[in-house]
Amino acid sequence: MSTPAATAPPGHFAKTPAAQSMRSIPYTGYKSPYGPAYKTATHFHGITLNKAAKYGTLAAGFGGVAGFFALFFFAEVPRVREDIMRKVPIIGPYFVKEIAPEDNPF
């Protein structure tokens, strides 16, 4: 009597993931002519175009808020104040720092 383990190819004892087939030709699933006509959405590694647009918009929002925060967080650094913040039209005069003549050591 032969056992099932003796007929299986060597080295494949429960080591093959379920997602991979050991077939040499690709297997397409059976599609019943009486079932619903469905189509798989176009995707890249499971991310559809709608998900990519949603996550892209979310990431752009977080990036904009983080950039706005960083700009105002570093607004008191002299180089940022002079090169960037003074050139903003409405709030530019707020960042003009003039030293009084009596406080100037030179």
C-alpha positions in Angstrom: 0.0 0.0 0.0 1.3 3.4 -0.8 0.8 6.3 1.6 -0.2 9.8 0.5 3.1 11.2 1.7 5.0 8.8 -0.6 3.2 10.0 -3.7 3.7 13.7 -3.0 6.8 15.4 -4.5 9.6 15.7 -2.0 10.1 19.1 -0.3 6.5 20.3 -0.6 5.0 19.1 2.7 2.9 22.0 3.9 5.6 24.5 2.9 3.8 26.0 -0.1 1.7 29.2 0.8 -1.9 28.9 0.0 -1.8 31.9 -2.4 0.7 30.1 -4.7 -0.3 27.3 -6.9 2.0 24.4 -7.8 0.4 24.2 -11.3 2.6 25.0 -14.2 -0.2 26.7 -16.1 -2.3 29.5 -14.7 -5.7 28.5 -13.5 -8.6 30.8 -14.1 -11.6 30.4 -11.8 -14.9 29.0 -13.1 -17.4 31.7 -14.0 -21.0 30.6 -14.2 -23.0 31.9 -17.1 -25.9 32.3 -14.6 -24.0 34.3 -12.0 -23.6 38.0 -11.7 -21.4 39.8 -14.2 -18.7 41.3 -12.1 -15.3 42.7 -12.9 -12.3 43.2 -10.7 -11.3 46.8 -10.2 -8.0 47.9 -11.6 -5.5 48.1 -8.8 -1.8 48.2 -8.0 -1.0 45.9 -5.0 -4.6 46.3 -3.8 -4.7 50.1 -4.0 -7.4 51.3 -6.4 -7.5 54.7 -8.0 -10.2 55.9 -5.5 -8.0 54.8 -2.6 -4.9 56.4 -4.0 -6.8 59.7 -4.6 -8.2 59.6 -1.0 -4.8 58.8 0.6 -3.1 61.4 -1.7 -5.5 64.1 -0.6 -5.1 63.2 3.0 -1.3 63.2 2.7 -1.3 66.5 0.9 -3.4 68.0 3.7 -1.1 66.8 6.4 1.9 68.0 4.5 0.5 71.4 4.0 -0.4 71.8 7.7 3.1 70.5 8.7 4.8 73.0 6.3 2.6 75.9 7.6 3.5 74.9 11.2 7.2 74.6 10.5 7.2 78.0 8.8 5.7 79.8 11.8 7.6 77.7 14.3 10.9 78.8 12.8 9.6 82.4 12.0 11.8 83.9 14.7 15.0 82.4 13.3 16.7 85.5 11.8 17.4 84.0 8.4 13.8 82.7 8.0 12.4 86.0 9.2 14.5 88.1 6.8 14.3 85.8 3.7 10.8 84.4 3.9 8.5 86.1 6.4 9.2 89.7 5.5 8.2 89.0 1.9 4.7 87.8 2.8 2.4 90.7 1.7 0.0 91.2 4.7 2.1 90.0 7.7 5.5 91.1 6.4 5.7 94.3 8.5 5.2 92.3 11.7 8.5 90.6 11.1 10.6 93.7 10.6 12.8 93.8 13.8 14.6 97.1 14.2 17.1 97.5 17.0 17.0 100.7 18.9 20.2 102.8 18.5 20.9 102.7 22.3 20.7 98.9 22.3 23.1 98.5 19.3 26.6 97.7 20.7 28.4 98.9 17.5 
